[in-house]
Amino acid sequence: MTKKVSLKDIAEKVGVSVALVSYVLNNKKEGRISKTVAQKIRDTARQMNYRTNQIAKSLKTSKTHTIGLIVSDIANPFSSSLARIIEDEADKNNYTVIFGSCDENPHKSWTLIETLLNRQVDGLIIASAVQTETQIQYLQQQEIPFILVDRYFPALQTNYVVLDNHQAAFTATKHLVDCGYKHIGLITYNTSLFHMQERTRGYTDALQQGKISVKKSYIRETDITNMETGIQKAVDQLLALRQPPDAILFTTNLIALHAVKYINAKGIRIPEQLALVCFDEVDAMDLFYAPLTYLRQPLQQMGRTATQVLLKNMNGDTTLTQIKMEAELVVRASTYNVH
């Protein structure tokens, strides 16, 4: 095993003190040190393949300059895009992001939190799984800096940056009502997650405002596990109604992806026979002959703001920050005015 290069090795090679080497390699500004000497120290460290001892550095500064990020599923385009935005914003502030997927599983969420805290991360950004309120309360009790993103628990006073899910679903449903659709279905997850409940509430409120009765038979829920089969069943149930829907709102991009694939295989024409709207853009939908009307979430703003709030929190700012952002409805070929 190759011996690790130490500050002393670099100091002896350059012919300066260990303290001077430490100062140059751990500070961006050189102060009164000769630029020539500082550059020689850096060049020598690079040539000798020196790696900073992060453990020792964190013991000295009480910081590791790392942030833990927990998302529901990093394979989901929404989660991966959000993670990349957070990673870029953290990098601008000299922080590294360590992330993992909880797969909507509270046990896995807790395991990830423990692992990240054992890694001495300076703070956490969390897209909370269902039934994880006690985990969030633990972080509050331990005074660990964190912020919730995408999801939050209304009963807990925490920092969060989320979408106004009620307003987003209301806007999408109102668009369908305004276009003249009278029988509007909803396919969503069977979950107690607050943001998903808010999407259903926005849908029902928009129907009521449009003087369209809310029918339970038009609302279909599917489990997050075994999703594809559940979504196909939900589509079949809606289409088998005595009065099938003339439009459907999907509350997530993954539901939309599986549903559109199945609807297309059944030969249903979009939007002539059935109008479709979904949350979040899905790149694959651009290849569909009738690209979907969708709700665009402000991912850039959401990820950057969440990171900035956490950084302030880690630096001692205890101001409670609770932000709800607006979605933008992007109208495309899957809906049209039937009046």
ZIMO-V337211 format. One record per helix or strand of 3 or more residues. SS is the DSSP state (A for helix, B for strand). FROM is the first residue (numbers start at 1). TO is the last residue. If there is no record, write none. Layout:
# ZIMO-V337211
SS;FROM;TO
SS;FROM;TO
This chain:
# ZIMO-V337211
A;7;14
A;18;26
A;35;47
A;54;61
B;66;71
A;77;92
B;96;101
A;106;118
B;123;126
A;133;141
B;146;149
B;160;163
A;165;179
B;184;189
A;194;209
A;216;218
B;219;222
A;227;239
B;247;250
A;253;265
B;275;279
A;283;287
B;293;296
A;299;314
B;322;325
B;328;330
